[in-house]
Amino acid sequence: MRIDILTVVPELLESPLNHSIIQRAKDNGIAEIHIHNIRDYSEDKHKKVDDYAFSGGAGMVMRLEPIVKAIEFLTAQRTYDEIIFTTPDGDLYDQKTANTLSIKENIMILCGHYKGIDQRIRDHFITKEISIGDFVLTGGELAAAIIADSVIRLIPGAMGDETSALTDSFQDNLLSPPLYTRPAEFRGWKVPDILISGDHKKIEKWQEKQAYERTRRLRPDLLKE
């Protein structure tokens, strides 16, 4: 998989995308992430990429020309399965979307900034608009990092144990069951007997029940989907 991210603040993406599972995936040739500074495509002598909105009001809007130049430069080199715009008014991101994106080959993510981007970019280039929640960030860089992280970890070979991702929360619309590790007893707090019984079928049934009960109690909305 190749992910190209367009941003006006590339520094915000340096740490999140260069450690842990993502870094190993890149080192092993499983995924590529390329960060592009939109300012490099600006013809303004000060590399300005924003301007006032025609509608007036507070806040600046990302200009059309440098973004279009960046997108067209990349699309001239390869076909993109999705060109994503990170925006508070996009579709709410979830595990199903991450699963769908994980089987794509080429993805481009445009990070929103300032008050937003010129609507014509959304109308003519963007194929998917994504929000990571009902709140507003300074820019879409952190949202892009979240999308990249959640997608790359699902690619076969990215994780040491490929079955681990299949039992994560939100797979099958359930939260994960409670987890325990050694020691089996600490300060009188004991691990449930079933988990140290060695009976794998009973353990699996216990986990399924716990996952359902936790979901019913904490996220009943998932059971309605």
WODA-V691426 format. One record per residue. RES is the residue in three letters. PSI is psi in whole degrees, -180 to 180 (* if undefined). BURIAL is 1 if it has 24 or more other ideal C-beta (glycine too) atoms within 12 Angstrom, else 0. Layout:
res:RES psi:PSI burial:BURIAL
res:RES psi:PSI burial:BURIAL
//
This chain:
res:MET psi:142 burial:1
res:ARG psi:131 burial:1
res:ILE psi:123 burial:1
res:ASP psi:128 burial:1
res:ILE psi:125 burial:1
res:LEU psi:128 burial:1
res:THR psi:159 burial:1
res:VAL psi:-6 burial:1
res:VAL psi:72 burial:1
res:PRO psi:-26 burial:1
res:GLU psi:-30 burial:0
res:LEU psi:-18 burial:1
res:LEU psi:-5 burial:1
res:GLU psi:-52 burial:0
res:SER psi:-49 burial:0
res:PRO psi:-28 burial:1
res:LEU psi:16 burial:1
res:ASN psi:32 burial:0
res:HIS psi:167 burial:0
res:SER psi:-138 burial:0
res:ILE psi:-40 burial:1
res:ILE psi:-45 burial:1
res:GLN psi:-41 burial:0
res:ARG psi:-40 burial:0
res:ALA psi:-40 burial:1
res:LYS psi:-43 burial:1
res:ASP psi:-33 burial:0
res:ASN psi:5 burial:0
res:GLY psi:16 burial:0
res:ILE psi:-33 burial:1
res:ALA psi:150 burial:1
res:GLU psi:139 burial:1
res:ILE psi:124 burial:1
res:HIS psi:126 burial:1
res:ILE psi:130 burial:1
res:HIS psi:126 burial:1
res:ASN psi:116 burial:1
res:ILE psi:-28 burial:1
res:ARG psi:-26 burial:1
res:ASP psi:-17 burial:0
res:TYR psi:6 burial:1
res:SER psi:137 burial:1
res:GLU psi:-4 burial:0
res:ASP psi:139 burial:0
res:LYS psi:-22 burial:0
res:HIS psi:8 burial:0
res:LYS psi:36 burial:0
res:LYS psi:138 burial:0
res:VAL psi:9 burial:1
res:ASP psi:163 burial:1
res:ASP psi:171 burial:0
res:TYR psi:148 burial:0
res:ALA psi:141 burial:0
res:PHE psi:-30 burial:0
res:SER psi:-9 burial:0
res:GLY psi:-172 burial:0
res:GLY psi:175 burial:0
res:ALA psi:154 burial:0
res:GLY psi:151 burial:0
res:MET psi:159 burial:0
res:VAL psi:138 burial:1
res:MET psi:131 burial:1
res:ARG psi:157 burial:1
res:LEU psi:-51 burial:1
res:GLU psi:-52 burial:0
res:PRO psi:-34 burial:1
res:ILE psi:-43 burial:1
res:VAL psi:-42 burial:1
res:LYS psi:-41 burial:1
res:ALA psi:-46 burial:1
res:ILE psi:-46 burial:1
res:GLU psi:-31 burial:0
res:PHE psi:-43 burial:0
res:LEU psi:-42 burial:1
res:THR psi:-18 burial:0
res:ALA psi:-18 burial:0
res:GLN psi:-27 burial:0
res:ARG psi:164 burial:0
res:THR psi:133 burial:0
res:TYR psi:132 burial:1
res:ASP psi:-36 burial:1
res:GLU psi:142 burial:1
res:ILE psi:107 burial:1
res:ILE psi:139 burial:1
res:PHE psi:125 burial:1
res:THR psi:119 burial:1
res:THR psi:143 burial:1
res:PRO psi:-23 burial:1
res:ASP psi:19 burial:0
res:GLY psi:-177 burial:1
res:ASP psi:138 burial:0
res:LEU psi:126 burial:0
res:TYR psi:138 burial:1
res:ASP psi:179 burial:1
res:GLN psi:-34 burial:1
res:LYS psi:-42 burial:0
res:THR psi:-40 burial:1
res:ALA psi:-43 burial:1
res:ASN psi:-43 burial:0
res:THR psi:-44 burial:0
res:LEU psi:-27 burial:1
res:SER psi:-16 burial:1
res:ILE psi:5 burial:0
res:LYS psi:165 burial:1
res:GLU psi:-48 burial:0
res:ASN psi:126 burial:1
res:ILE psi:137 burial:1
res:MET psi:137 burial:1
res:ILE psi:123 burial:1
res:LEU psi:121 burial:1
res:CYS psi:122 burial:1
res:GLY psi:156 burial:1
res:HIS psi:169 burial:1
res:TYR psi:-135 burial:1
res:LYS psi:-16 burial:1
res:GLY psi:-166 burial:1
res:ILE psi:160 burial:1
res:ASP psi:129 burial:1
res:GLN psi:-28 burial:0
res:ARG psi:-27 burial:0
res:ILE psi:-43 burial:1
res:ARG psi:-38 burial:1
res:ASP psi:-35 burial:0
res:HIS psi:-15 burial:0
res:PHE psi:-35 burial:1
res:ILE psi:133 burial:1
res:THR psi:-20 burial:1
res:LYS psi:133 burial:1
res:GLU psi:128 burial:1
res:ILE psi:135 burial:1
res:SER psi:140 burial:1
res:ILE psi:5 burial:1
res:GLY psi:166 burial:0
res:ASP psi:65 burial:0
res:PHE psi:168 burial:0
res:VAL psi:131 burial:0
res:LEU psi:168 burial:1
res:THR psi:-36 burial:0
res:GLY psi:178 burial:1
res:GLY psi:7 burial:1
res:GLU psi:-45 burial:1
res:LEU psi:-35 burial:1
res:ALA psi:-41 burial:1
res:ALA psi:-40 burial:1
res:ALA psi:-40 burial:1
res:ILE psi:-44 burial:1
res:ILE psi:-48 burial:1
res:ALA psi:-45 burial:1
res:ASP psi:-50 burial:1
res:SER psi:-27 burial:1
res:VAL psi:-48 burial:1
res:ILE psi:-37 burial:1
res:ARG psi:-18 burial:1
res:LEU psi:-13 burial:1
res:ILE psi:130 burial:1
res:PRO psi:129 burial:0
res:GLY psi:-14 burial:0
res:ALA psi:-37 burial:1
res:MET psi:151 burial:1
res:GLY psi:-42 burial:0
res:ASP psi:104 burial:0
res:GLU psi:-21 burial:0
res:THR psi:-13 burial:0
res:SER psi:-43 burial:0
res:ALA psi:-27 burial:1
res:LEU psi:-18 burial:0
res:THR psi:12 burial:0
res:ASP psi:162 burial:1
res:SER psi:146 burial:1
res:PHE psi:-13 burial:1
res:GLN psi:134 burial:0
res:ASP psi:22 burial:0
res:ASN psi:32 burial:0
res:LEU psi:150 burial:1
res:LEU psi:158 burial:1
res:SER psi:150 burial:1
res:PRO psi:166 burial:1
res:PRO psi:149 burial:0
res:LEU psi:147 burial:0
res:TYR psi:154 burial:0
res:THR psi:-175 burial:0
res:ARG psi:147 burial:0
res:PRO psi:159 burial:0
res:ALA psi:-21 burial:0
res:GLU psi:134 burial:0
res:PHE psi:120 burial:0
res:ARG psi:31 burial:0
res:GLY psi:-2 burial:0
res:TRP psi:116 burial:0
res:LYS psi:146 burial:0
res:VAL psi:139 burial:0
res:PRO psi:134 burial:0
res:ASP psi:-35 burial:0
res:ILE psi:-32 burial:0
res:LEU psi:-18 burial:0
res:ILE psi:17 burial:0
res:SER psi:-25 burial:0
res:GLY psi:-3 burial:0
res:ASP psi:97 burial:0
res:HIS psi:-34 burial:0
res:LYS psi:-43 burial:0
res:LYS psi:-37 burial:0
res:ILE psi:-44 burial:0
res:GLU psi:-42 burial:0
res:LYS psi:-40 burial:0
res:TRP psi:-43 burial:1
res:GLN psi:-41 burial:1
res:GLU psi:-43 burial:0
res:LYS psi:-44 burial:0
res:GLN psi:-40 burial:1
res:ALA psi:-44 burial:1
res:TYR psi:-45 burial:0
res:GLU psi:-41 burial:0
res:ARG psi:-40 burial:0
res:THR psi:-43 burial:1
res:ARG psi:-37 burial:0
res:ARG psi:-41 burial:0
res:LEU psi:-34 burial:0
res:ARG psi:63 burial:0
res:PRO psi:-22 burial:0
res:ASP psi:-29 burial:0
res:LEU psi:-29 burial:0
res:LEU psi:-13 burial:0
res:LYS psi:-12 burial:0
res:GLU psi:* burial:0
//
